[in-house]
Amino acid sequence: MIYGNMTISHYKRSNILVWMLMAFQAGVLNIGGFMACHRFVSHVTGFATFFGYELTQTNFSHALGMLLVPLFFLIGVMLSAYLIDSQIRANSKPRYYLSFGLIFGLLLLVFYLGINNQFGIFGEPLNQDRDYLLLFFLCLICGIQNGTITNVSKSVIRTTHLTGITTDLGIGIIRLLNSKSVNEGIENEKKATFMRLGIIIFFLSGSVFGGYVFKRFEYWGFGFPLLSSGILFLLMIYFQLTGNKKLQE
């Protein structure tokens, strides 16, 4: 992935490291959003549920907010599709550094606004417009990240939420248990199963790590996903723009 190829090996070590770091980052972002304003930031299903609940409680302004938040996730996915998928379909090398640079820039903005009290009191109830602003930014970031990884992996990998990965893991486990009767593609299935398990573990690890970090540092805690996104951004720039031939797939 990081070398700009249009096709990738999902199980190449360098790519797996990227998947795991992004899953860890997503776990940190999700717990950060939850602790800051009591909502998970990449759980579109949850926002649809909250929309229905707020509507039945005649809280129309909150219902509108719950409807708008996942829209920013969708916009993020569309941005990544424009930057990545359009290039692939045009038979051009996708410029991943643009997508990762956008994630880094948005996280930098979230970090700056957070530590300057533009999102209000950390952990306050979700009842003011400034709380929704934080959710908008975080959902936009997760949409870009998930859209980028989905595009490059041809819908095999997700890193910002676990429902699809857990479903694939369950199917993969049964395939491995039945490997004696079906041998075709079993090696790739083993690799995929361990990769999916790794993504789940790293997402959970990011959530646990983020829980301690945000409890102590509040908005300053967004500096950790800012750092990880900066590292990924620099990696993309280095390998894609310098054209390192030795490590290409």
Secondary structure, 3 states (H helix, E strand, C coil): CCCCCCCCCCCCHHHHHHHHHHHHHHHHHHHHHHHHHCCCCCCHHHHHHHHHHHHHCCCHHHHHHHHHHHHHHHHHHHHHHHHHHHHHHCCCCCCHHHHHHHHHHHHHHHHHHHHCCCCCCCCCCCCCHHHHHHHHHHHHHHHHHHHHHHHHCCCCCCCCCCHHHHHHHHHHHHHHHCCCCCCCCHHHHHHHHHHHHHHHHHHHHHHHHHHHHHHHHHHHHHHHHHHHHHHHHHHHHHHHHHCCCCCCC
